[in-house]
Amino acid sequence: MKKGIKIFLIIILILIIIWFFIRLTSSREIDDVTPGISCEDEKKYVEKADILWVVPNFQNYKISENPEWCGEILSLNKTLGMHGIKHTYREFRRENITQEELEEGMKIFEECFGYNPEIFKYPQLRYNKENRELLKENGLKIRTKFSQFTHKVYHCDNGGISPKDYKITDIFRGIIDNRVADIL
Ligand SMILES: [Zn+2]
């Protein structure tokens, strides 16, 4: 093997090892937290997660209408972020979200948790330029695909993946199940 190729392969290998350790030690997140999506099977991942990504108005069920749920989520003492507004399929890519719609979503979040959302993650991680600008104008910090690459990410109601599967693939969670999440 040529020396150049050898060095190249060694660098790739080192990068993979570094990536592996970043994922091993980085914070965990769980997506699609909202009263309309069952999170029973993933309960222990909710507990382990550092960030919960909340959908404010999934299927027209405003989280603020369920103060008991809001209280439960708050009592977990986690960082809470906003994950879309209604989380329809590729909501922030296919629809042009208006200022009013975004404000309403943020208001629902605020009424539930008592503070405005500061961080935002797109449903299915898909967006268009206009919507990205709108989020920035409203002071929301956006989580990108890159953070999914470096963090373990779980989903509520994980499309039939049995909790047993988690152990084997735990370290790569968020990358392999992105496609599952897309169905939601
Ligand atoms: Zn989602």
Boltz pocket constraint, residues with backbone or C-beta under 6 A from the ligand:
constraints:
  - pocket:
      binder: B
      contacts: [[A, 31], [A, 32], [A, 83], [A, 87], [A, 122], [A, 123], [A, 124], [A, 181], [A, 184]]
      max_distance: 6.0
